[in-house]
Each structure stands twice: as C-alpha cells, then as structure tokens.
Amino acid sequence: LAKTTQPISMDSYEGQEVNITCSHNNIATNDYITWYQQFPSQGPRFIIQGYKTKVTNEVASLFIPADRKSSTLSLPRVSLSDTAVYYCLVVYNQGGKLIFGQGTELSVKP
Amino acid sequence: SQTIHQWPATLVQPVGSPLSLECTVEGTSNPNLYWYRQAAGRGLQLLFYSVGIGQISSEVPQNLSASRPQDRQFILSSKKLLLSDSGFYLCAWSIGAGGRTDTQYFGPGTRLTVL
C-alpha cells in the first residue's frame, strides 16, 4: 500500500534552516511530490511541488534524490510564523490514490 | 483569481441528524473537486473526489455521500450523523488530469461536532 512517512515533530529557532524529510518508497515514475503548510483550523496551503533533483521558489526548496524514494523540504531562516504542520503529498499514479503523510509539526522558538 | 468557499464554518449537530456541507469554487471551470476529513491527530483522509458534474468517486466506505450538481459546487451529505463523523472537513480543487500531478488548493474548512 502506498504510504508516506514523516517525522511527527521538529523544533527549531528563529533564523535557522529547517529540513523536513518525507519517505515514499513506492513512488512511481510519473508521480510528483507536493508539500503543504497548515495552521490550526485552516485549510492546507500549497508550498512547493517537484519531480526530481531540486526545485526552489520564494519560500522553500525541495530536494529529491535520484532514486526518488524520499524528499526533503528546506525552509531557509525560519521565523515564528512558520510554526505549523507540514504535509508531504505524493500523488500515486497507480489507482489515483492521493496519500497525505501524517504531517510534521514544526515549532519555531525565539 | 480562483477562490474556494465552504460553509458553514462551524456546525454542531446531534447524533442521527442529517448533514449538508457546501463547497463552491469561483474563477475556474471544470475543476476537480475533493472532500477530505481531518480528525484529531492531523492526518487528512480523502473521502470523495469528482472530475465532473455527476461524477463522484468514493475513497472509503462510510456514512457520508457526495454530490456535484453544478460544475463548481460540491456537497457532502449524510442522512444520519454518527459521533465518529466529527472532524474538520476540507474541500479542495485542482485543474488537470484528475488527481495525478495536480496541485490541490484547499478551502477554509468546516468544523463539525456531533454530540
């Protein structure tokens, strides 16, 4: 069964770089990896999406190794407002299943 | 720009009562639409998705049903609510091949409490 795995929680301090890794062992050739951010009682917000190697936008970078069995979301210089739950989503081509990980609760401290 | 609305924002219902949650999308045509439930503990569970009017796919057997009477309207319903139906219900939309590489955009959610 297709599944993603993330750490349950992470702590960081303001100004640090945070890296959150997601494992997706059963990813197939045509599947993409997407990351979302969610604040309490709000809908998840799209952060970044990638297929292989590295993708960067104004808020984050996504690193995907050659075997694509994992991916790492990198948040540069986090602030208190980055405290949220971060979800890894892999859209599995087989069966059209949309699988969210359990999310990583990031706590940024002053 | 595209926007997605959900209502009501919060709802408290007794066990056995019916349910109707509505989701509408503006600023796009023929979107793919999704209903998720988020119980305590954070995980998002896909309940239903739709690639067009009248086309509904159910991901898990449950006490809920979904309908898509119009292109940009998605409704989640139940005839008789259970305690286990409590949770945070999220609607999402995407444009593309129907759930494969599509980026999904989420609504603000509805907090449902069944007593």
Interface residues (C-beta under 8 A of the other chain):
Chain A: N30 D31 Y32 T34 Y36 S41 Q42 G43 P44 R45 F46 Q49 V85 Y87 L89 V91 N93 G96 K97 L98 F100 Q102 G103 E105
Chain B: Y34 G41 R42 G43 L44 L46 Y49 S57 E59 F88 L90 A92 G98 G99 R100 T101 D102 T103 Q104 Y105 F106 G107 P108 G109 R111
